[in-house]
């Protein structure tokens, strides 16, 4: 994985950490359950996308000749 990709992923992970801290604040403030659940869903999607990006980067570097097939598989995994 290249330095640029690592930097992008690190920024995404830091954003996720910020969202988690935000949820903690929402709980302390006894915010609406619906609002908290919306934030949790956003975090789940963000974590899944980071995982897919890591998998894409690693798989495509190991088997570049199968990049098109790997992209299709990863796209399907993202829909799960």
Secondary structure, 3 states (H helix, E strand, C coil): CCHHHHHHHHHHHHHHHHHHHHHHHHHHCCCCHHHHHHHHHHHHHHHHHHHHHHHHHHHHHHCHHHHHHHHHHHHHHHHC
